[in-house]
Amino acid sequence: MFDSYNRHINYLRISVTDRCNLRCTYCMPAEGIPLMQHADILSFEEIMEVVDAAVALGVDKIRITGGEPLVRKGIVSLIQMIASKPGIQDLGMTSNGQLLEQFAQPLADAGLHRINISLDTMNPEKYKQITRGGDINKVLKGIEASKEAGLSPVKINCVIVKSPGEPDAVEVAEFCKNNGLHVRFIRQMDLEKGEFYIVDGGSGGDCSTCNRLRLTANGMIKPCLFNDMEYNVREHGAAGALKLALGNKPSCGTVNKHGEFYNIGG
């Protein structure tokens, strides 16, 4: 399917939860955030209704995000449901890696193709500070488990302040080079100020070639991360919300004053 700017839209990012087992300094406050009510979060059946409608419209690439998707109960079953859907060519997930050691093989067995893992530093103490309590050893074990499970490629998402030349980013890049991993440098962004940048090593942030729509955990289809527009699948139906988002997808991001990265799968 194509939007009004003739961009080929074939990618749906699905946030399955706003909950996370870390409190990264650039993502949320130390005390956490007001959580969505369970009744507001889409069931797996509702998510699959959106997947079915999206595939019928031409989506063939899906990425599961959060929050942290591995804290969603039954996540392996959802992956299996999506993977079994004819038409899905690329099924990925983004994770902070804290639970990945135990989930990597079951996810691969269920049909997950690839995984992106967050890692901003190789320094254990600094990692603990950035994530407010995370254990870098769990991430490293999760990376190895992902490789052993056959997930490919395994990509590392490294958040930077301004440049891939920053000391922590250089160390992460060296680690990736030595371990057969792909690294993507993601500059810190600001939704309210409309500050966003093209991902170094990826395609995110390039409005001219944007090929994605987003489904939030509470059922909103968003045509753009940096925009307040959203369409409720419970109100418009899955196909109706997708078509509204597609028809109103802006040429470029502006600002988002109502969302946060942790609840829209940024």
C-alpha positions in Angstrom: 0.0 0.0 0.0 1.1 3.6 -0.7 0.4 6.8 1.3 -0.5 10.1 -0.3 3.3 10.9 -0.7 3.8 7.6 -2.7 5.8 6.0 0.1 5.4 2.2 0.2 4.0 1.4 3.6 4.7 -2.3 4.4 5.9 -2.2 8.0 3.8 -2.3 11.2 5.4 -1.8 14.7 3.3 -3.3 17.4 3.7 -2.2 21.1 2.3 -5.0 23.2 2.8 -3.4 26.6 3.8 -0.1 28.2 5.4 -1.9 31.1 9.2 -2.3 31.4 11.6 -3.9 33.9 14.1 -1.1 33.5 13.9 2.7 34.1 16.4 4.1 31.5 17.2 7.7 32.2 16.4 8.9 28.7 13.1 7.0 28.6 11.2 7.4 31.8 11.5 9.0 35.3 13.0 7.0 38.2 9.7 6.5 39.9 8.2 4.9 36.8 5.1 6.1 34.9 1.3 5.9 35.2 0.5 2.5 33.6 -2.3 1.8 31.3 -5.3 -0.1 32.7 -5.3 -3.8 31.8 -8.8 -3.3 30.2 -7.3 -0.7 27.8 -4.5 -3.0 26.6 -5.3 -5.0 23.4 -5.8 -8.7 23.8 -3.8 -11.0 21.5 -7.0 -11.6 19.6 -7.4 -7.9 19.0 -3.8 -7.6 18.0 -4.3 -10.4 15.5 -7.3 -8.6 14.0 -5.0 -5.7 13.3 -2.3 -8.0 11.9 -4.9 -9.6 9.6 -6.1 -6.3 8.3 -2.6 -4.9 7.9 -1.4 -8.0 5.9 -4.5 -7.7 3.7 -3.5 -4.1 2.9 0.1 -5.1 2.1 2.1 -5.1 5.3 4.7 -7.9 5.3 7.1 -6.7 8.0 6.2 -6.6 11.7 8.3 -5.6 14.8 7.1 -6.3 18.3 8.0 -3.6 20.9 7.0 -2.3 24.3 7.8 -1.1 26.9 9.7 -4.3 27.2 7.8 -7.0 25.2 9.1 -9.9 27.1 7.2 -8.9 30.2 3.9 -9.4 28.4 2.5 -12.7 29.6 2.2 -15.2 26.7 4.4 -13.3 24.3 5.8 -16.5 22.7 2.2 -17.5 21.8 1.6 -14.1 20.1 4.8 -14.5 18.1 3.7 -17.9 17.0 0.3 -16.5 16.0 1.9 -13.8 13.9 4.5 -16.0 12.4 1.9 -18.4 11.2 0.1 -15.7 9.3 0.7 -16.1 5.5 2.2 -12.9 4.1 4.6 -12.0 6.9 8.1 -12.0 5.5 10.0 -10.3 8.4 9.1 -10.7 12.1 11.4 -9.0 14.6 11.4 -7.8 18.2 13.2 -5.0 20.1 14.2 -6.0 23.7 16.3 -4.6 26.5 17.8 -8.1 26.9 17.1 -8.6 30.6 14.9 -11.7 30.0 16.3 -12.8 26.7 18.5 -15.7 27.8 15.4 -17.7 28.7 13.2 -16.5 25.8 15.5 -16.5 22.8 15.1 -20.2 21.9 11.3 -20.3 22.5 10.9 -17.1 20.4 13.0 -18.6 17.6 11.0 -21.8 17.7 7.8 -19.8 17.6 8.9 -18.1 14.4 10.7 -14.9 15.4 13.3 -14.0 12.7 15.4 -11.3 14.2 16.1 -9.3 17.4 17.3 -5.8 18.3 18.8 -5.5 21.7 19.5 -2.3 23.6 23.1 -1.8 24.8 24.4 1.8 25.4 27.7 1.0 27.2 30.1 -1.9 27.9 30.7 -0.6 31.4 28.7 -2.7 33.9 28.4 0.1 36.5 27.5 2.7 33.9 24.9 0.3 32.4 23.4 -0.1 35.8 23.2 3.7 36.2 21.7 4.4 32.8 19.1 1.7 33.2 18.6 2.3 37.0 19.3 -1.2 38.1 19.8 -3.3 34.9 22.4 -6.1 34.8 24.7 -6.0 31.7 25.6 -9.7 32.2 22.0 -10.6 31.5 22.1 -8.7 28.2 25.4 -10.4 27.2 23.9 -13.8 28.0 20.8 -12.8 26.0 22.9 -11.9 23.0 24.7 -15.2 23.1 21.4 -17.1 23.5 19.9 -15.2 20.5 22.8 -16.2 18.3 22.6 -19.8 19.4 18.9 -19.8 18.7 19.5 -18.8 15.1 17.9 -15.3 15.3 19.5 -13.3 12.5 20.6 -10.7 12.3 21.1 -9.8 16.0 21.3 -6.0 16.1 22.4 -3.8 18.9 20.6 -0.5 19.5 23.0 2.0 21.1 21.7 5.3 22.2 24.1 8.2 21.9 24.0 11.9 22.8 25.4 13.3 19.6 28.0 11.1 17.9 29.0 7.5 17.3 32.5 8.7 18.3 31.5 8.9 21.9 33.7 6.6 24.1 30.8 4.3 25.1 29.6 4.1 21.5 33.1 3.2 20.3 33.4 0.4 22.8 29.9 -1.0 21.9 30.9 -0.8 18.2 34.1 -2.8 18.9 32.1 -5.4 20.9 29.7 -5.8 18.0 32.6 -6.1 15.5 34.2 -8.8 17.5 31.0 -10.8 18.0 29.4 -10.7 14.6 26.7 -8.2 15.6 25.1 -5.3 13.7 25.2 -1.9 15.6 22.7 1.0 15.2 23.4 4.3 16.8 20.3 6.1 17.8 20.7 9.7 18.9 18.6 10.9 21.8 15.4 12.4 20.6 12.7 14.7 22.0 9.1 14.1 21.1 7.7 17.4 22.4 10.4 19.5 20.8 10.3 17.5 17.5 14.0 16.7 17.7 14.6 13.5 15.7 17.5 12.2 13.6 18.2 9.5 11.1 19.4 6.3 12.8 23.1 5.6 12.1 23.1 2.1 10.6 19.3 2.0 10.1 16.5 3.8 8.2 14.5 5.2 11.1 14.1 8.9 11.3 14.2 9.4 7.5 10.8 10.8 6.7 11.3 10.7 3.0 11.4 6.9 3.0 9.3 6.1 6.1 7.5 2.9 5.4 5.8 2.3 8.8 2.6 2.6 10.9 2.5 1.9 14.6 0.0 0.2 16.9 0.1 1.2 20.5 -0.6 -1.2 23.4 -4.0 0.4 23.9 -5.1 0.1 20.3 -4.1 3.4 18.6 -2.8 3.3 15.1 -0.3 6.1 14.7 0.9 7.2 11.3 4.0 8.9 12.7 6.0 8.7 15.9 6.5 12.5 15.9 2.8 13.4 15.5 -0.2 13.4 17.8 -2.5 11.8 15.2 -3.9 8.4 16.2 -6.9 6.2 15.3 -8.6 3.8 17.7 -9.0 0.3 16.4 -11.8 -0.4 18.8 -13.7 2.7 17.5 -12.9 2.5 13.8 -12.2 -1.2 13.4 -8.8 -2.6 12.5 -9.0 -1.9 8.8 -10.7 1.4 9.3 -8.1 2.7 11.7 -5.3 1.5 9.4 -6.8 3.2 6.4 -7.3 6.5 8.3 -3.6 6.4 9.5 -2.4 5.6 6.0 -4.5 8.4 4.4 -3.4 11.0 7.0 0.3 10.0 7.3 2.2 13.3 7.2 5.1 14.1 4.9 7.4 14.6 7.8 7.3 14.4 11.6 6.6 17.5 13.7 6.0 17.1 17.4 4.2 14.7 19.7 2.9 16.3 22.9 0.8 13.4 24.2 3.0 10.3 23.8 6.2 9.0 25.3 8.7 6.5 23.9 7.9 3.9 26.4 4.2 3.7 25.4 4.4 4.0 21.6 7.2 1.6 20.8 9.7 4.3 19.9 
